[in-house]
Amino acid sequence: MPVLDHRTRHGDGIQTFSIVHDAPIAKRRLYRFMTLLQELAGPRLLRCKGIVAIKETPETPFIFHAVQDQISA
């Protein structure tokens, strides 16, 4: 089960969180999550980054970085 960590060192109005999962996830689930995040947060999303173990290729980490509505992987 994912664990959310809400610690922050940012100023007022800025929130951070981490999602930690103990097993690789399916690529389609990650894409669905990132699409939903982009649709819901869009311009309010300052930055999102991650290193994810993908179920289909667990030996190769999937690395992504997103700023507002721009995602690079």
ZILIN-V361849 format. One record per backbone hydrogen bond with DSSP energy under -0.5 kcal/mol. CO is the residue of the C=O (numbers start at 1). NH is the residue of the N-H. If there is no record, write none. Layout:
co=CO nh=NH
co=CO nh=NH
This chain:
co=3 nh=20
co=4 nh=6
co=5 nh=18
co=11 nh=14
co=13 nh=15
co=18 nh=5
co=20 nh=3
co=25 nh=55
co=26 nh=29
co=26 nh=30
co=27 nh=31
co=28 nh=32
co=29 nh=33
co=30 nh=34
co=31 nh=35
co=32 nh=36
co=33 nh=37
co=34 nh=38
co=35 nh=39
co=36 nh=40
co=37 nh=41
co=37 nh=42
co=38 nh=42
co=41 nh=44
co=42 nh=45
co=44 nh=46
co=45 nh=68
co=48 nh=66
co=50 nh=64
co=52 nh=54
co=52 nh=62
co=53 nh=25
co=54 nh=57
co=55 nh=58
co=57 nh=54
co=57 nh=60
co=59 nh=61
co=61 nh=63
co=62 nh=52
co=64 nh=50
co=65 nh=72
co=66 nh=48
co=67 nh=70
co=69 nh=71
co=70 nh=67
co=72 nh=65
